[in-house]
Amino acid sequence: MRTARRQGSARPARRRKVAELRARLAEAQETLRAIRSGEVDAVVVTDTSGPRVYTLEGAEHAYRVLIESMNEGALTLTADNVILYANQCFAKMVKCPLERVMGASFSRFLSTEDRQTLRVLLKRADIAGSRIQALLKAGDGSQMPVLISIRPLAKGDSKSAAVGMVMTDMTEARRNEELLRGLSHRLVQAQEAERGRVALELHDHITQLLCAIHARSQALADKLSARDGSSRQEAMKLRDMLGQTAEEVERISRDLRPGILSELGLVAVLRSDSAKFAERTGVPLRVTCVELTAGLSAEAELAFYRILQEALKNVEKHARARHAAVRLTQQGAFVEMVINDDGIGFDPEQRPARRKAQRGFGLLSMRERAASVGGALSVQSAPGQGTTVCARVPCAPRSGPTPAHPAIAAS
């Protein structure tokens, strides 16, 4: 009798247990079905109580809190640039309420040029990790420089997110860059002033002293008789050495402060330096100068001259070139100087080794020279394919053209 009662009370417990297991099985089957069909993503974590399935549907709040706490703008866009999601930081960047940002076209916040750049970039197959710099147009008409990092998302229809973007405010970075550029410009000016002072000291004092000693040594040699042959010979050698030293000091003085640049202009310097380079190195250097319809400031001419000096120094020390060329032309509102050689070349993107660090510093110096007068410098090179240095500097229009200068060759 007691056994029958016990069996009768155990049946409802077993039924409840079976019902609970069936409910959990149904839930698990529904979760697996959703995962397989792509309706949700899931992460399986194994702990002491067994495997657990966490779906992103349950973690969505944490991700949203993370993105909203970012100090950078975050977006997801459709394939046709409609904003599906934007965080509050992006809304602050463009100075628009978030409800007006969501559903709007991202193109409205970009300039025409930046729209085209982004459109071309998004068509590429390898946009993952791509970055571009652009100007965001805010609702009040102001602009903000930003760095846009792009990441493609899962493929879908036009209503699905296709691209994720992160916007980094570059205002402070641009301001620091401008400050550094101004400091670099002032350093260049101070350097040129110091070079001028040293050149003046060399020319007005050291060179004159050397010339005086040279004359005295010549007078001493003339006083020695034929019987003092060895002494006379030493005096003549001393005189020659003093003459060579005076010429070297004069050359250094001219390099420090090129008087020919202010007196005869840039073209005369190109001719003079090309002839000296060819004579010193034995490398033929062809110079081509065309008619310029606009003038250059004294600072711009000096920048070109310093770039030419550094480029020819690199050709002499590193290139092992058989031929070199310098070309000065006008391209619209810019004057362009191109120096190229057929030497061994190098990789401009590769960090220079310690023994070649001077070349890396020279390239940086040339870029800063061009930037200090509002221009730009580019370097194209590859191992075994020579090197081309191109400097472009804006020029101011003037009333009449300068005389044409034909192509010359120095050898």
Beta strands, then each sheet from edge to edge (+ up, - down):
strand 1: 42-47
strand 2: 50-55
strand 3: 73-77
strand 4: 83-86
strand 5: 130-137
strand 6: 143-152
strand 7: 163-169
strand 8: 285-289
strand 9: 294-295
strand 10: 324-331
strand 11: 334-341
strand 12: 376-381
strand 13: 387-394
strand 14: 396-397
strand 15: 408-410
sheet 1: 1+ 2-
sheet 2: 4+ 3- 7+ 6- 5+
sheet 3: 12+ 13- 11+ 10- 8- 15+
sheet 4: 9+ 14-
end
